Structure formats: C-alpha cells, structure tokens
C-alpha cells in the first residue's frame, strides 16, 4: 500500500504529470505556502491595527493605497503577459527573468519619482517619510514575482512552498519589534518593506539554485514584452485606482473612518489570495491552449473552472460573512463598525473572483484591449457610485460602491467570454486568429 502511495506521489510531482494534475498540484502548493503565510500576515496586520488604533492604521492604509496604483505601474502587466511569451518561447529561462527584472526596475524607479513628486506638490497620501518607505517596497515586490516565473510556468510552485511562510514570519517579527519600539505607521511600514526585501533575496536564491537562470538582458525581448503588456498595464492601473479610490473618497471623514474601512478590506484579502492562487495556477495552461489555437479546450476549461471554483469559494465567503461580526466584537471591539463593510465586501469578493477567472480567459485569446476598455468603464461606474454613496454612508457606502460595480463587471465579462469562446463557428485556428487580432500574444510559438 505504501509503495502505491509513493508511486502516485512521484507521478504527481514529476515534470511530465498530466495537465490537470499539474494545475491541482500548483494550487495546493500555493495554498499550502500562501495559506500559512496569509495566516501569519493576518496576525501581523491585526497586530498593527490593534497597536496603532483605527486612526494610526487609517493613516498607514491610506499611504499604502495611495502608492498601490504606482505599484501597478511598476508591475506593468508583465507578470500576466510573460506566461504567454514564455509559452511562445518554449519555456521561462534566465533571459526572460533578467529582462523582466530590468523592466520592473525601470518602472519602479519612475513610479517612485512620480509618487514623491506628487505627494510633495499636493500633500496627498500622507506624511512624506511614510510614503517614501512605502514606495521602497515596490521594487522587491514586483521583482519577486518576476523571479518566480520559471516555477510558475512549470507549475512547480511546490519547490518554493516554504518561502512565503518564512517571509511572513520575518514580517511578524519585525512588526512586533516596531510595536515595542517606535509604534508609528512609519516603523510598521518599514517592517513590511524589509520583509519584502528578504522575500526577494530568498526567492532569487531558491529559483537560481533550481533553474540556474542563465542569460542576460535582451532588448528585443523587452520590446516584445512592452508591446504585449501595455494594455494589461493600463488595465491593472485602472483596476487598482478604482479598488483603492475608496481611501480618497473617505479621506474627508477622518482617519478613524479610514481605519474602519481598511480593517474590512484587509480581512477580505485572504479570500482574494485564495482566488489568486486558483487563477495563477491555471494561467499557464490557458496560455498554452491559446498558443496552440485550441478554442474548444479554452471553452471547456472555462466552464469547469467557473463551476468548480464557485462551489468552493461560495461557502467560504458565506461562512466568513456570518462569522465576521462575532470575531470583531470579541477580539477587536474598536473595529466593530467594520463588520458591515466587511460583509458587503465579502459579497464583492465572489464577483471579483469570477472576474479574475473571466479576465484570464479573455487574456488567453488576446483581448487585452477589450479588458482595458471594460476597466475604464468600471472606473467611471465606481466614481459615480462612490460620489453618491460615500458621503451618505461612509465606509458602508464605499463597500457598496465596490460590490455593485464588481457585480455589473461580472455580468459584462461573462458575456464577453461567452461571445469569444462560445461560437460554434469559432473553433478552428483561423477564427481564433480573428478573435485575437488585437494582440500579438496569440501568434504561434516561435522556433
């Protein structure tokens, strides 16, 4: 019996395991590593929130939200596009990783300059020293994503499974040090930034040890990545703006209201991390199917992924929504008013998850610009809703604006996927070329 179990495990973790096994293995690896890390990070966030109080936590969260769109600029959509490019190149090698790293470094430098100049000129975002240390975390965060590309592409994240937990433990230790020394938003953010640098160093060592990462910067590859990625970069920036715009609308209501909404948003993030694990693990499979012009395989995978993931995520969201008020009133009574915004945001989490899945398949057939246009429409919808709801209902109004906007977005994206993948006449290579005509990412693999 034990020998049969050992043989099955060996097959499951081999490089030539079936595609479904690789996806499941990758999801489990990400969940095991990230779930433990998220649990520790949730403790770190809770420690910061309780130590700083709603006012201080609101200042910290507002500064982080102000920088977040510029972090999307530093990422420039490359983490998504690089899977498609890797599929065309036949793998994720050191040249791809180093080229990604160089692009990330350039955009992070530009984003840092813009953040500091904008804050100095307008006073937005919070104290300049705090914003400075927040911007310093941009580079290690986006570079870590680039370094993980070979393991992600090979659907072998089990090789890095211990790293997220190790980084989160470093962060918790540094947060505890900040609480016992300075206990200001600046020192709490410094702890987060230092732990991000440690995460980049550990990830580089582990990936370099397994994959070698031999290669150098390639200008032609960089231009190809930029040409492919810019619609996704616009999409990510716009999405981040409307997801973080709540802090701008809530700012006139004071730091305590900001802290209340921030607590609700942070408590919803672990579920979004679960969704991201499923999406990121399926992306390489979708990229390969798109590269081979297999629209039928994409359509079947979309239906199965939506159905199975919804059945898994929906009960989790419902349980969290029911238990949230008791947890907050029992363990953090000063944040009890965050319960209702949290429940509303949890309803929005399900829509966000379905939107992530739909976006992945729309990207699979190369409709980057379609998603960009949808995101711009979402931004306009959110601004209209928030302008009306936030002044009247505060944090609850902001959560309502986000959830309603994501619900409408969900309907729009499902319709788009149905049009792109559901046509019985569009199952061959020629029709897939026509559907993906606004992006070079669906060209056949290059030899």
ROMARSE-42460 format. One record per residue: x, y, z of N, C-alpha, C in turn; residue in one letter. Coordinates in pm, whole numbers, plus 50000, padded with zeros to 5 digits. Example, Ala and Ser with C-alpha at 12.3 -4.5 7.8 and 13.67 -1.06 7.14 Angstrom:
// residues 2
513194943150780512304955050780513204967050780a512854977550708513674989450714512905000350787s
END
This chain:
// residues 447
500834988050000500005000050000500865012550000x501865012850087502745024550095503515026449965x503885015549899504615016849773503715022949665x502405019149665501495025049566501315039949591x501195043949719501075058049753502315065649709x503495059749734504745066249696504835067849543x504375057549470504415058549324503485069549273x502285070549333501345080949291501885094949321x502515096349437503105109349470504245112849375x505045102749341506145105049247505625109649112x504555103049063503965107248936503365121148944x502715124149056502065137249071503065148649070x504255146249127505255156849138506295156249028x506105147648930507055146948819506765158048720x507755161248637507615172148541506635168648430x506435155448400505545151448292504185146848342x503785151548461502465148248513501395154248421x500175148248419499105153848335498805168348371x498215175648274497965189948293497075192548413x495995184648426495105186848540495805184248672x496685174348673497445171548796498385182948829x499035188748724499945199848749499205211948804x498025214848748497245226248799496845223848944x496305211848972495905208749110497095209249204x498225203649159499425203749242499885217949269x499825226449166500265240149182499345247849275x498025245649261497075252249351497325248149495x497505235049516497745230249652499035236149708x500095236449625501365242049672501225256749709x500535264449622500345278649652499495280349777x498445272049787497565273349903498275269550033x499065258750027499785254750148500775265550189x501555270450091502525280850123501855294050155x500935298250069500305311250087499275311450197x498595300050220497605299950328498285301750462x499405294650482500145296350606500695310550616x501215315650502501755329150501500645339450526x499475337350463498365346650484497895346550628x497915334750689497515334050830498455342350916x499765340950892500725348750969500615363650935x500445366750806500295380850767499045387050825x497985379050837496765384150901497025387551047x497815379051113498195382051251499025394951257x499955396451160500785408651155499925421051135x498975420151041498095431451014497225434651135x496705424051198495895426251318496725432451429x497965428251440498855433951543499065448751517x499305452251390499465466351355498195474151382x497055468651340495785475651357495475478251503x495695468251588495385469751730496385479051798x497665478151759498685486451822498545501151782x498235503551653498135517351605496775523551633x495745515151650494395520351666493815524251531x492485526351523491875529751395492495541951327x492875552251406493455564351347494795561751282x495735555851356497055552951301497015542851189x496135532651205496015522651099495405528750974x494525538450991493965545350876495005553350801x495905560050874496995567550809497905558150730x498275546950791499135537150724498455531550599x497195527750612496475521750499496255531850386x495995544550422495805554750319497095556850239x498235556650307499515558150236499765546250144x499485534250192499655522450108498725522749987x497475527150009496515527849899496935538349797x497515549349842497985559849750499085554649659x499955546049712501095541049635500685529249546x499585522449579499235509949511499095511449359x498435521749306498385522949159499765524349095x500695530549167502055531849112502795518549119x502425510149213502975496549214502475488849093x501235491249054500725485148930501515490048809x501925502948813502785508148707504115500848707x504705498548824505985491448832505855477148781x504705470848804504485457248754504245457148603x503555467348552503315469748409502665457848339x501885449948412501185438748350502075427448304x503355427848339504315418148286504155404348345x503655403348468503515390248531502485381648460x501485387948397500485380648321500995377448181x501525387548114501955386147975503135376647961x504005376148062505215368048049504875353248033x503725348548084503345334548066503055331647918x502385341047852502105339347709503405339647629x504305348947663505585349847594506415337347619x506405332447744507155320247776506615308247697x505295307747679504705296747602505195297247457x505315309147401505815310447264507295307047254x508045310247361509485307547360509805293147396x508815285747443509035271847483509525270347625x509455280847706509865279847846510255293347903x510395293548036510795305848106512245304448150x513155310448073514585308948101515145321248171x516455321048195517105332148264517035345148187x517055344448054516955356647973515625363547997x514555355848002513235361548027513175367748166x513685360648267513645365648404514455378448418x515655378648361516515390648374515945402448296x515325399648183514705410548108513505416148184x512705407348242511585411748326512095420148443x513155415348506513705422748620514175436648583x514835437848468515275451048424514125460548397x513055455448334511885463748309511215467948438x511105458648533510505461848662511315472548735x512635471348731513485481148799513275495048739x513195495848607512995508848541511655514948582x510585507148571509255512548602509105515648751x509755507848837509705510848980510385524049011x511505526748944512205539448962511325551148917x510695549748801509795560248751508635562248847x508025551348893506885552348984507265559049115x508445555749167508905561949291509025577049277x509635581449166509775595749144508445602849133x507485596549064506175602749048505445603649182x505505593049262504835593049393505355604249480x506665605149493507255615049584507025629249533x507105631249401506855644649347505405648649366x504485639449341503055642349355502695645349500x503265637549592502985639849734503555653049782x504775656149740505395668749780504625680749727x504045679449607503335690649546501935692449600x501265681349636499855682149675499585678849821x500535672149888500295667750025499415655450034x499095649349920498225637649920498985625249966x498245615650020498825602750056499335601550196x499625612750261500115611950398501505617750413x502135615650528503475621150553504485616050451x505375624750406506355621150303507305610050349x507805610150475508665598950516507945585350508x506675585150546505915572650537505755568350392x505405577750305505255574350164506575569550103x507675575250148508985571150095509265556450124x508995552150246509285538250281508255528850218x507035533750191506075525450118506555523249975x507035533849909507495532549771508715523349760x509535522849864510695514049861510315499349852x509095496049894508665481949889508235477749749x508045487449658507565483949525508515474749451x509795478349450510765470749371510875456249417x511115453149546511225439049583509945431049559x508785437449571507535430249549507395425949404x507595435249310507425431749168508575423049119x509775425049172510905416649131510715402249178x510115400249295509865386749343508945379249248x507925386149198507015379949101507765375848975x508695384248929509475381048810510375368848832x510995368348948511925357348977511175344048987x509925344349029509145331949045508615326548912x508805333748803508205329948676508565315648632x509835311148640510115297448595509325286848671x509235288248803508475278548881506985279448850x506485291648829505085293448797504755287448661x505625289948564505385284748429505415269448428x506345263548500506435249048506505395242948600x504565251648661503555247248758504215238648867x505325244048918506125237049018506345245849141x505275252849182505405261649297505645254049427x505475240749424505785232849544507265233849580x508095237449482509525238949511509815251349595x508875260749596509065273249672508075274249787x507495262949826506345263349916506675269250053x507925267950099508255272750234508605287550237x508875293450120509335307350118508295317350169x507025316750122506055326650171505905326450322x505895314550382505775313650527506985319750596x508185316950544509385322650604509385337850600x508975343450486508925358050473507895363950569x506735357350580505695362550669506125361950815x506915351950852507425351250990508415362451017x509245365450916510165376850929509365389750948x508315391250870507475403250880506835404251018x506325393051070505695393251202506685397351310x507905391851302508925395351400509275410151392x509375415451272509705429651256508555438651300x507315434451274506155442151321506145442551473x506445431351535506475430951682507575440151735x508705440651666509775449851705509315464251692x508585467251583508075480851563507085484651672x506235475251712505255478051818505965481451949x507035474451976507715476152105508705487752105x508965493551988509915504851983509195517651941x509145520351810508545532851765507035533151770x506405522151728504945520751721504295532551649x504785535551531504205545751444503975539451307x503105545351224502925539751089504235538451012x505175547651032506445547050961507205534150993x507295530751121508065518851159507335505951123x506025506151125505285494251082505495491750933x505465502350853505715500750710507165496750683x508095501850763509495497950747509655482950767x508935477350862508975462850884508485455350761x507415460250699506865453850579507865454550464x508515466050448509465467950339510685458850354x511225458150474512395449550498512045434950473x510855430650513510465416750490510295414050340x509865423950263509755422250117511135420350055x512115427950102513485426250053514005412250087x513725407650208514135394150247513465383650159x512195386050122511495376750034512125375949896x512535387449843513195387549712514515379949717x515305382249821516595375449833516415360349843x515455355849925515225341549940514705335049813x513805341949744513245336549621514305335549512x515135345849499516205345449399517145333749426x517525331849550518445320849583517815307449547x516545305349586515905292449563515705289749413x515225299749338514955297649196516255296049119x517265303949153518565302749086519185289049112x518975283749229519525270649264518855259449184x517555260849158516815250349088516905251948936x516775264348886516655266648742517895272748678x518835277548757520055283248703519935297748664x518885301248588518655315048546519815320848467x520435312448383521495317448297520885325748184x521535336748153521045345448048521315359948084x520935368747994521165382948017520025390947957x520045404047985519045413147931518985412147779x517765411547726517575410647581516655421947537x517195431147458516435442947418515235439247331x515425429947238514315425747152513185419647232x513545411147329512535405147415511835415647499x512585425647548511985436347627510955444047546x511275447047420510325454347336509095445847308x509285432847290508145423947268507235423647391x507845422847509507065422947633506285436047650x506945447247618506285460247634505125461747535x505335457547411504265458447311503055450147353x503325438647412502245429747451501575434247582x502375440147671501905442447807501205455647829x501385465447741500895478747778499375479347800x498545471847723497115472247758496835466347896x497575455747933497405449948066497875459648173x498945467148145499425477148241498355487748265x497755492748157496665502548172495525496348250x495185483948216494115476848287494415475848436x495625471248472495975469548613495945482848688x496465493348625496485506448690495065511448713x494215510248612492835514848627492105506748734x492285493448732491635484948832492105488748972x493405490648988493945494249119493425507749165x493275517149071492755530349108491355529149163x490465521649094489095521249146488965512249269x489885502749288489835494849411490365502649531x491275511949508491865519649618491305533849628x490435537549536489875551049538489015553449662x488585542749728487775544249849488475553049952x489795551749962490525559550062490505574350028x490485577549898490395591449858489015597149892x487975589449865486615594049895486365594750046x487005585950123486785585650268487675595350344x488675600850278489635609450349488975621150422x487955627950365487325639050439486635634650568x486345621750582485645616950700486575613350815x487875614750795488805613150905489515599750909x490605599450987491465587550992490755575551054x489835577951148489155566751214488265559251113x487535566551030486715560150927487615552950826x488725559050791489685552350703490165539250765x490465539550894490925527450960489855516650966x488595520750983487495511150984487365504150850x487385512050743487285506050610488515497450580x489695502150621490925494550597490865480950664x490305480450786490185467550856489285458050778x488165463250727487265454750648487955449650522x488655458550453489335454550330490415444150357x491195446150463492285436750492491745423050531x490615422750601490055409850640489505402250520x489155409250413488675402650292489825397650205x491025402550227492135399250137492545384450137x492505377250251492865362950243492025355150144x490735358450133489905351450035490305355049892x490705367649872491195371549740492505364249709x493325361849811494545354049791494235339849748x493195333849805492755320549763492345320649617x491585330749577491165331949438492375333449346x493335341849387494515344149305495325331349286x495355322649387496085310049375495485301349266x494155300649261493505292549158493735298449020x493605311649011493765318248881495195316948830x496175319948914497575319648869498025305548834x497465295448900497845281748870497265276948738x496135282548698495515278748572496045286648453x496675298248477497095307048369498065300348271x499105292948317499985286648218499245276948126x498285269448179497505260148097496705267747993x496105278848033495325287047939496245292847833x497435297547875498385303347779498805293047675x499025280647717499435270347621498295267147523x497065266347576495935263547488495755274647386x495915287147431495795298547339496905298347236x498125294747278499245294347185499045283947076x498285273247107498015262747008496665264646940x496035276246959494775279746892493625270246928x493655264647051492625254747088491495261747163x490575267647087489465274847147488515265347222x488315253347169487415243847235487935240347374x489255238047383489845234947514489665246647611x489815258747562489605270547647488165271247696x487205268647608485795269447648485455258947753x485945246747733485685236147831486335239447965x487585244247960488285247748083487585259048157x487045268748083486345280048146485115275148222x484315266748159483105261848226483445253748350x484435245048338484795236748453485375245148567x486235254748531486865262948634485845271548707x484945277848633483925286248694483045277948788x482585266448739481675258148819482355252848946x483525246848928484205240849044484665251149145x485245262149097485765272249188484645279349264x483505281749196482385288249264481855279549377x481735266549351481265257449454482195257149574x483475259949550484455260049660484475273349733x484435284349657484595297649717483325302549784x482155299649727480895304949779480655301249926x480795288449967480605285350109481625292350199x482855293950149483875300650229483505315250253x483035322050149482625335950161481445337150256x480475327950243479285328450328479655326450476x480535316850504480945314450642481675326450700x482535332650620483265344450667482315356050696x481305357850611480355368750631479535366850759x479185354350788478405351550909479265353151035x480505348451029481355348751148482055361851176x482135370751078482905383151093482445391951209x481135394651226480725403551336481125398251473x480995385151493481355379651624482855380751648x483655377651546485105378351562485545392451596x485005402351527485415416251552484955420951690x483725417951727483225422451857483945415351972x484405403251947485065395552053486525399252068x487235401051957488685402751964489165416851930x488365424851865488765438551830487555447751836x487025450251955485785458251965485915472251909x487135477851907487295491251849487085491451698x487085479551637486835478451493485485471951465x484585471951562483295465251544482505471251429x482675484151403481935490551295482425486251157x483515478651153483995473551024483235461150979x482365455551066481685442951032480785444350911x479945454850906479025456250795479765458950663x480755468250658481515469550532482185456550490x482675448750588483325436150555482345426450492x481135425350547480145416250490479805420150346x479685433050321479385437650186480555434750092x481775437050139482955434250056483105419350028x482715410950123482795396450101481865392149989x480705398549980479835395749865480535399749736x481265411049742482015415349625483175406249591x483725399049691484845390049667484465379149566x483255373949580482835363649485482795369149343x482275381349327482275387549195483695389849145x484585394449236485965396949196486635384049149x486335373149217486915360249181486455356049041x485145356949016484635353448884485215362648777x485425375348813486025384748719487465381048688x488205376548790489595372348766489645360448670x488755350848692488715339248604488345343248461x487315351548448486915355848314488035363748246x488695372448322489795380248265490905371348215x491185360648290492245351548250491945345248113x490705341648089490355335547962490265345847850x489845357947883489855368547782491295371547741x492195371647838493625373347808494125361647724x493595349547751494025337647678493825338747529x492775346047485492575347747341493035361447294x493785368447380494465380547336493655393347340x492505393547404491675405547404492065414947518x493305419047521493795427947626493075441447622x492905446747502492305459847490490825459747528x490175448447505488785447147548488695448547699x489595441647771489605442747917489935456947961x490835463447890491205477047925489995486347915x489215484847809488015493147792486995490247901x486835477447935485905473748043486345480048175x487655479848202488165485448327487925500548334x488105507448223487855521948221486385524648249x485485516448193484075517748224483785515148370x484465505148429484295502248572484715514048658x485815520548619486285532148695485225543148695x484655545948578483605556048572482405552348656x482025539348653480885534848733481185536248883x482405532448924482735533349066482725547849115x483315556849036483345571049075481925576449092x481025572748999479645577449009478965571949134x479155558949160478525552849278479115558249407x480455559149413481095563749536480775578349565x480685586549462480365600649482479015602549548x478115593149523476785593949582476685586649716x477315574849727477135566349844478065569849961x479335573149932480295575250040479925587050129x479565598750075479195609850165477995606650253x477115597750208475915594550285476135583250385x476925573150346477025561050428478445557650472x479425565850440480795563650486481395550750435x481985542950526482655530550488481695520550426x480455520150476479445511250419479165515150274x479055528150248478825532750113479955529250018x481185530150066482325526649982482315511849948x481995503350047481905488950021480765485849924x479635492849937478535490849844478925494649702x479625505849687480045510249553480945499749489x481875494149566482785483949512482025471349472x481135466549557480425454049531479475455249413x478725466349405477805468149292478585469049161x479685476649163480495477849042481055464248999x481555456249094482095443149059480995433749009x479785434949063478685426649016478335429548871x478245442348836477975446048697479125441448607x480365443348654481545439048580481515423948554x481045416348652480965401748638480045397948523x478875404348517477945401448408478565404848273x479205416348265479805420748139480875410848093x481755406648186482845397748146482375383848109x481365378748178480825365648142480245365948000x479555376847968479005378347833480145378847730x481205386247761482335387247668482975373647645x483185365947752483775352647737482855343647656x481545344747681480605336747603480675339747454x480815352547420480925356447279482235351447219x483345352747295484655349147241484845334147228x484305326447323484585312147327483395303447290x482205309147285481025300847271480505298947131x481075305947033480555304846897480935291346836x479965283446789480295270346729481095271646600x481055283446538481825285346415483265289346443x483575292246570484905297546603485705287446680x485935275746622486685265446692488005262146626x488265267746511489495264746440490525275546454x491745273246405492815283046415492485296346349x491835296146234491585308746165490665317746244x489585311846299488655320046376489265324946505x490135317146566490805321846686491745333246654x492395332846538493215344046497492385356646487x491185355446432490335367246418489925372646553x489625363746648489215368446780490355375046853x491575370646826492735375846899493505386046819x492865391846720493585400346626494135413046684x493695417446802494205430046855495385428146947x496005416546944497185414347027498125404746959x499455407146971500405397946914500645385646998x500015384847116500355374347210499845360847168x498965359947069498455347047027499085342346898x500205347746861500945342646747501445328646781x501685320246678502165306846705503545307146772x503885296746846505185296346912506315297846812x507305305646849508445307846760509515297146780x510145293446671511195283346680512545290046676x
END
